Amino acid sequence: MIQHISRMLIVGIAYYLFARVGATYTVLDVGISVLWLANAVLLAAFLIFPPRQWPWMALMALGAELLAAQSLFPLLASLAFGLINIFEAALAAWLIRSSTADSFDFDHIASASRFLVFGPVLASCLAGLMGASVYVWLGQDVSNYWSLWRLWWFGDALGLLLMTPLLVALWRFMGRELPAFKPWRLLELAALWSVLLLIAPLAFQPLSGDVQEFTLTPIVLLPLGLWAAIRFGVLVTVTTLVLIAGLAIGYLADEVYPYGSSSPQNAVWLTQEFLAILAVVSIGLSVLLAEIRQQNLELEKRILERTSSLARANAELNTANERLQTLVSTDFLTGIANRRSFDENGMRILQQMQREGTPVSAIMFDLDHFKKVNDVLGHDAGDLVLRSIVAPVAAVLRPMDLFCRYGGEEFLLLLPGADLEEAASIAERIRHTIEDLEVRYQQESIRVTISLGVAQWDGKQQLDQLVHASDTALYDAKHSGRNCVRLSGNGATGVDAQT
């Protein structure tokens, strides 16, 4: 409630101040108004605040109108003028908000175009028809009805065109985070307004009528409006236009007519037309550039989001590929390399050892009487045994050794840099490790032994030939009583232990 009351007071006070400024500074001695700014306050409020607050703001504006015009017009005329102004702002706001998003802002060409059509063009035109009727009723003899209508229309339209974007932009600006301080931008803005103040006396000087004399016209101020539009955006552009309008009205009040016309009425019309063209071009350009900048920011944001999305997708794909590669190359039960991985990496190791002239040995082993474990205790117990022997065997091996489950209960090791004697020693340590291993399954204690076959690479064999040689040695270990190590070429090591 306090917020609503404060908004009503702000609208009423601002309307009164702008009405007083309009009546004091924008109305010439002959009674002609160049522009009327007060309606812009009400229209800006209607565009910013929700419609449920409009009636209260309209009442505040009506009271401000009566207070500001009490010494200028009869009470009934002031009341009529106030109602006409409220009608103008309400009609424009309703049409604009009905055709745009609920939160209106001068950030799109479509929104600015609807504002121009429904506000300065349509609503001000209709208000001018009613306002001119009131002037005729008051007995004004400045001109005929249509001249009065045109003056009202252009004065209101110009006020809406100049002041409404400024008020809306200021309100939106106050609700946003302040931009980063850039001193050189302030210097450029100071330069813009300094140039404006220097050129204005030349641009608004009266024409002498001498065709040989060079004089400037107000059109030279157009580049300054474009400068503001291109470099600073809507807020600074409209502020610059208000400054130009203030200078133009000041010169008209001093009876300086820069258009070669001695008629105040014609001078006002020409000034209104000049300011309207300047405002439409400059504000339109600033809105267009603001929309382009916003679209560029949104495009950059979408590109960043898309890039980030692609990066995440690539990371997920790489993770999936790595997982797939792991699944393809890893034995699902024991977690060590499978036969396919052993074949791929084994060939690579043999090629490297061949270049370096380094020995390579292979050890193949399997579990003795493993079928009894599966038959008596079940396959779950057998799987547990297979998983349980991996860690003890890996603890004996070196980092460069290749360890895989070759199939069923058979395991294969490739030992780069190890000759037959060293490989046999490793095989013995593995045999003792497994012999001492106890696997607990439910209430049972399971002990197993392994038979091992060792073969050394002759430097020319293919990998499958080396594997076959170690398999032949394993076959010999099986037939020699199991739980022993046999070397390729009928060599033996360790003590046979029948299990």
C-alpha positions in Angstrom: 0.0 0.0 0.0 2.8 2.4 0.9 4.5 1.6 -2.4 1.2 2.4 -4.3 0.7 5.7 -2.5 4.3 6.7 -3.1 3.9 5.9 -6.8 0.7 8.0 -7.0 2.4 10.9 -5.3 5.4 10.7 -7.7 3.1 10.7 -10.7 1.0 13.6 -9.4 4.0 15.8 -8.4 5.8 15.0 -11.7 2.7 15.8 -13.7 2.2 19.1 -11.9 5.9 20.1 -12.4 5.8 19.3 -16.1 2.5 21.0 -16.6 3.9 24.1 -14.9 7.0 23.9 -17.1 4.8 23.5 -20.2 2.6 26.4 -19.3 5.5 28.7 -18.3 8.2 27.9 -20.8 6.7 26.2 -23.8 3.7 28.5 -24.4 4.6 31.6 -26.4 3.2 35.0 -25.7 0.6 34.6 -28.4 -0.8 31.5 -26.5 0.7 28.9 -28.8 2.2 25.8 -27.1 5.2 24.2 -28.8 5.1 20.9 -26.8 3.2 19.6 -23.8 5.3 17.3 -21.6 2.9 16.5 -18.7 1.0 13.8 -20.7 4.3 11.9 -21.1 4.5 11.5 -17.3 1.1 9.8 -17.2 1.7 7.6 -20.3 5.1 6.5 -18.9 3.4 5.6 -15.6 0.7 3.6 -17.4 3.4 1.7 -19.4 5.4 0.9 -16.3 2.9 0.1 -13.6 0.0 -2.4 -13.6 -3.4 -1.3 -15.0 -5.1 -1.7 -11.6 -3.1 1.4 -10.4 -4.1 3.5 -13.4 -7.3 5.1 -11.9 -5.5 6.4 -8.8 -2.7 7.8 -10.9 -5.3 9.4 -13.3 -7.0 11.1 -10.3 -3.6 12.4 -9.1 -2.9 13.7 -12.6 -6.3 15.4 -12.8 -5.7 17.1 -9.5 -2.3 18.3 -10.7 -3.9 19.6 -13.9 -6.5 21.6 -12.0 -3.8 23.0 -9.7 -1.4 23.9 -12.5 -4.0 25.5 -14.7 -6.1 27.4 -12.1 -4.7 30.8 -13.1 -4.8 30.1 -16.9 -8.2 28.6 -17.6 -11.7 28.4 -16.0 -12.3 25.5 -13.8 -14.5 23.7 -16.3 -12.0 24.2 -19.1 -9.2 22.9 -16.8 -11.3 19.9 -15.9 -12.0 19.2 -19.6 -8.3 19.5 -20.5 -7.3 17.2 -17.7 -9.9 14.5 -18.8 -8.7 14.8 -22.4 -5.1 14.3 -21.3 -6.0 11.3 -19.2 -8.0 9.9 -22.1 -4.9 10.4 -24.4 -2.5 8.6 -22.0 -4.9 5.8 -21.2 -5.8 5.1 -24.8 -2.2 5.0 -25.9 -1.1 2.8 -23.0 -4.0 0.4 -23.5 -3.3 0.0 -27.2 0.5 -0.3 -26.7 0.3 -2.8 -23.9 -2.4 -4.8 -25.6 -0.2 -5.3 -28.7 3.1 -5.8 -26.9 4.4 -7.8 -23.9 3.0 -6.7 -20.6 6.3 -5.2 -19.5 6.9 -2.5 -22.1 10.3 -1.1 -22.9 12.0 0.7 -25.7 14.3 -2.2 -26.6 12.7 -3.4 -29.8 11.7 -1.7 -33.1 8.3 -3.4 -32.9 7.6 -1.9 -29.5 8.9 1.5 -30.4 6.8 1.5 -33.6 3.6 0.6 -31.7 4.4 3.4 -29.3 4.8 5.9 -32.2 1.6 4.8 -33.9 -0.7 4.5 -30.9 0.7 7.4 -28.8 2.0 10.4 -30.7 0.1 9.7 -33.9 -3.3 8.2 -32.9 -4.0 9.2 -29.3 -2.6 12.7 -29.6 -4.6 13.2 -32.8 -7.9 12.2 -31.1 -7.0 14.3 -28.1 -6.3 17.3 -30.4 -9.8 17.0 -31.9 -11.3 17.3 -28.4 -8.9 19.9 -27.1 -9.5 22.2 -30.1 -13.2 22.0 -29.4 -12.6 23.2 -25.9 -10.4 26.1 -27.2 -13.3 27.1 -29.6 -15.7 26.9 -26.7 -13.4 29.3 -24.8 -13.6 31.7 -27.7 -10.0 31.5 -28.8 -9.4 33.4 -32.0 -5.8 32.5 -32.6 -6.8 30.5 -35.7 -9.5 28.3 -36.9 -10.4 24.9 -35.5 -8.1 22.8 -37.6 -5.1 25.1 -36.8 -5.9 24.6 -33.1 -6.2 20.9 -33.6 -2.9 20.7 -35.4 -1.1 22.7 -32.7 -2.6 20.5 -29.9 -1.8 17.3 -31.8 1.8 18.3 -32.6 2.4 19.7 -29.1 1.2 16.6 -27.3 2.8 14.2 -29.9 6.1 15.9 -29.5 5.9 15.8 -25.7 5.1 12.1 -25.7 7.8 11.4 -28.3 10.5 13.2 -26.4 9.7 12.6 -22.8 8.0 9.2 -22.6 11.1 7.2 -23.8 13.2 9.2 -21.4 11.0 8.5 -18.4 10.6 4.8 -19.2 14.3 4.4 -19.9 15.2 6.2 -16.6 12.9 3.9 -14.6 14.3 0.7 -16.3 17.8 2.1 -15.8 17.3 2.6 -12.0 16.2 -1.1 -11.7 19.3 -2.5 -13.3 22.9 -2.9 -12.2 24.9 0.2 -13.0 27.3 -0.3 -15.9 31.1 -0.3 -15.4 32.5 3.2 -15.1 34.3 4.3 -18.3 35.8 7.8 -18.1 36.4 8.0 -21.8 32.6 7.5 -22.4 31.9 10.4 -20.1 34.4 12.5 -22.0 32.7 11.6 -25.3 29.3 12.5 -23.8 30.6 15.9 -22.6 32.1 16.5 -26.1 28.7 15.7 -27.7 26.8 18.2 -25.5 29.5 20.8 -25.8 29.3 20.6 -29.6 25.5 20.9 -29.3 25.7 24.1 -27.2 28.3 25.6 -29.6 26.3 24.9 -32.8 22.8 25.7 -31.4 23.2 29.5 -31.6 24.2 29.2 -35.3 21.6 26.6 -36.1 18.7 28.6 -34.6 19.7 32.1 -35.9 17.0 33.8 -38.0 17.4 33.7 -41.8 18.3 37.1 -43.2 16.8 36.5 -46.6 20.0 37.3 -48.4 20.8 34.4 -50.7 24.5 35.4 -50.7 24.8 35.0 -47.0 25.7 31.6 -45.6 23.6 30.5 -42.7 23.0 27.3 -40.8 19.6 25.7 -40.2 18.5 23.4 -37.4 19.0 20.4 -39.6 22.7 20.5 -38.8 21.8 19.2 -35.3 20.6 15.9 -36.8 24.1 14.4 -36.8 24.3 15.1 -33.1 21.2 13.0 -32.5 22.6 10.2 -34.7 25.9 10.5 -32.7 24.0 9.9 -29.5 22.0 7.1 -31.0 25.0 5.2 -32.3 27.3 5.7 -29.3 25.1 5.9 -26.2 21.7 4.2 -26.6 18.1 5.3 -26.0 18.5 7.1 -22.6 21.3 9.5 -23.7 19.7 9.9 -27.1 16.4 11.1 -25.7 18.2 13.3 -23.2 20.1 14.9 -26.0 16.8 15.5 -27.9 15.2 17.1 -24.9 18.2 19.4 -24.6 17.7 20.3 -28.3 14.0 20.9 -27.8 14.7 23.1 -24.8 17.1 25.2 -26.9 14.6 25.5 -29.8 11.7 26.5 -27.5 14.0 29.1 -25.8 14.8 30.7 -29.1 11.1 30.7 -30.1 10.3 32.4 -26.8 12.8 35.1 -27.7 11.0 35.5 -31.1 14.0 34.0 -33.0 12.5 32.2 -36.0 15.2 30.3 -37.9 12.9 29.3 -40.8 12.5 32.5 -42.6 9.0 33.0 -41.3 7.7 36.0 -39.3 4.6 34.2 -38.2 4.8 32.7 -34.7 2.3 30.0 -35.7 4.3 28.9 -38.7 7.5 29.0 -36.7 6.0 26.7 -34.1 4.7 24.3 -36.7 8.1 24.2 -38.4 9.9 23.7 -35.0 7.5 20.9 -34.1 8.1 19.2 -37.4 11.8 19.5 -37.1 11.9 18.1 -33.6 9.5 15.3 -34.5 11.7 14.3 -37.5 14.8 14.5 -35.3 13.2 12.4 -32.6 11.8 9.7 -34.9 15.1 9.3 -36.7 17.4 9.4 -33.7 15.2 7.4 -31.3 14.4 4.9 -34.1 18.1 4.4 -34.8 19.0 4.0 -31.1 16.2 1.5 -30.6 17.3 -0.4 -33.7 20.9 -0.5 -32.6 19.8 -1.6 -29.1 17.8 -4.4 -30.5 20.8 -5.5 -32.7 23.1 -5.4 -29.7 20.6 -7.4 -27.6 20.3 -10.0 -30.5 24.0 -10.2 -30.7 24.2 -10.8 -26.9 21.5 -13.5 -27.1 23.3 -15.0 -30.1 26.6 -15.1 -28.2 24.8 -16.5 -25.2 23.3 -19.3 -27.3 26.7 -20.0 -29.0 28.3 -20.2 -25.5 25.5 -22.5 -24.3 25.7 -24.6 -27.5 29.5 -24.7 -27.2 29.2 -25.7 -23.5 26.6 -28.3 -24.5 28.8 -29.7 -27.2 31.7 -29.8 -24.8 29.6 -31.7 -22.2 28.4 -34.0 -25.0 31.9 -34.6 -26.1 33.0 -35.3 -22.6 30.1 -37.7 -22.0 30.9 -39.4 -25.4 34.6 -39.7 -24.4 33.6 -41.1 -21.1 31.2 -43.5 -22.8 33.9 -44.5 -25.3 36.4 -45.1 -22.5 33.8 -47.1 -20.6 33.1 -49.1 -23.8 36.8 -49.6 -24.4 37.1 -50.8 -20.9 34.2 -53.2 -21.3 35.6 -54.5 -24.6 39.1 -55.0 -23.2 38.3 -56.1 -19.6 37.1 -59.4 -18.2 33.7 -58.7 -16.7 34.2 -61.1 -13.8 37.7 -60.5 -12.6 38.3 -56.9 -13.8 41.6 -57.7 -15.5 42.4 -57.8 -19.2 40.5 -60.2 -21.4 41.9 -62.3 -24.2 41.3 -59.6 -26.9 43.1 -57.0 -24.9 46.0 -59.5 -24.3 46.3 -60.2 -28.0 46.4 -56.5 -28.9 48.8 -55.4 -26.3 50.9 -58.6 -26.5 51.7 -58.1 -30.1 52.7 -54.5 -29.4 55.0 -55.6 -26.6 56.7 -58.3 -28.7 57.4 -55.7 -31.5 58.9 -53.3 -29.0 61.0 -56.0 -27.3 62.2 -57.2 -30.8 63.5 -53.7 -31.5 65.2 -53.5 -28.2 66.5 -57.1 -28.3 65.0 -57.8 -24.8 63.7 -61.2 -23.7 60.0 -61.9 -23.1 58.4 -64.8 -21.3 54.9 -66.0 -20.9 53.2 -67.9 -18.0 49.9 -69.7 -18.4 48.2 -71.2 -15.4 44.8 -72.6 -14.4 43.2 -73.8 -11.3 43.5 -77.5 -10.3 40.3 -79.4 -10.1 38.3 -76.2 -10.4 35.3 -78.2 -11.7 34.9 -79.7 -8.2 34.4 -76.3 -6.7 31.6 -75.4 -9.1 30.0 -78.9 -8.8 30.1 -79.0 -5.0 29.6 -75.4 -3.9 28.1 -73.8 -7.1 29.2 -71.4 -9.7 28.9 -68.4 -7.3 31.7 -70.0 -5.2 33.7 -70.6 -8.3 33.3 -67.0 -9.4 34.4 -65.9 -6.0 37.5 -68.0 -6.2 38.4 -66.6 -9.7 38.0 -63.0 -8.4 40.0 -63.8 -5.2 43.1 -65.0 -6.9 43.6 -61.8 -9.0 44.9 -59.5 -6.3 47.5 -62.0 -4.9 48.8 -62.7 -8.4 48.9 -59.0 -9.3 50.9 -58.3 -6.2 53.7 -60.6 -7.4 53.8 -59.0 -10.9 55.7 -55.9 -12.1 54.0 -52.8 -13.5 54.9 -53.6 -17.1 53.6 -57.2 -16.9 50.4 -58.1 -18.8 47.9 -60.2 -16.9 44.7 -61.5 -18.4 42.0 -64.1 -18.0 42.5 -66.2 -21.1 39.3 -68.3 -20.7 37.4 -70.2 -18.0 39.8 -70.8 -15.2 42.9 -70.2 -17.4 45.1 -67.1 -16.9 47.9 -65.8 -19.0 50.8 -63.5 -18.2 53.3 -61.8 -20.5 56.5 -60.7 -18.8 58.6 -58.2 -20.9 62.3 -58.2 -20.1 62.1 -61.5 -18.2 64.0 -64.6 -19.4 63.0 -68.2 -18.7 64.7 -68.4 -15.4 63.2 -65.1 -14.0 59.8 -66.1 -15.3 60.1 -69.5 -13.6 60.9 -67.7 -10.3 57.9 -65.5 -10.7 55.7 -68.5 -11.5 56.9 -70.2 -8.3 56.0 -67.2 -6.2 52.6 -67.1 -7.7 52.1 -70.8 -7.1 53.0 -70.4 -3.4 50.8 -67.4 -3.1 47.8 -69.2 -4.4 48.5 -72.3 -2.4 48.5 -70.2 0.8 45.3 -68.4 -0.2 42.1 -69.2 1.7 38.8 -68.1 0.2 35.7 -67.9 2.5 32.4 -68.7 1.0 29.4 -68.7 3.3 30.5 -71.2 6.0 33.1 -73.0 3.8 36.8 -72.4 3.5 38.0 -73.0 0.0 41.7 -73.7 -0.9 42.9 -74.1 -4.4 46.2 -74.8 -6.2 47.3 -73.9 -9.7 49.5 -75.5 -12.4 51.8 -73.2 -14.4 53.5 -73.5 -17.7 56.4 -71.1 -18.6 57.8 -70.4 -22.1 60.4 -67.9 -23.3 60.0 -66.0 -26.6 62.8 -66.8 -29.1 62.7 -63.4 -30.7 60.9 -64.6 -33.9 57.8 -66.3 -32.7 54.4 -64.9 -33.2 52.4 -64.2 -30.0 50.1 -67.2 -30.5 53.2 -69.4 -30.9 54.5 -68.2 -27.6 51.2 -68.7 -26.0 51.0 -72.2 -27.4 54.4 -73.0 -26.0 53.3 -71.9 -22.5 50.1 -73.9 -22.9 52.1 -77.0 -23.7 54.2 -76.4 -20.6 51.0 -76.1 -18.6 49.8 -79.3 -20.1 53.0 -81.0 -18.8 52.4 -79.5 -15.3 48.9 -81.0 -15.3 50.2 -84.4 -16.2 53.0 -84.1 -13.7 50.7 -84.1 -10.7 49.5 -80.4 -10.7 50.4 -77.6 -8.3 53.7 -77.3 -10.0 55.6 -75.3 -12.6 56.8 -76.7 -15.9 59.0 -75.0 -18.4 58.8 -75.1 -22.1 61.2 -77.7 -23.4 60.4 -80.1 -20.5 62.2 -77.9 -18.0 60.9 -78.0 -14.4 61.1 -76.0 -11.3 59.8 -76.4 -7.7 58.5 -79.4 -5.9 55.6 -81.3 -7.4 52.6 -81.4 -5.0 49.8 -83.6 -5.8 46.4 -82.1 -4.9 
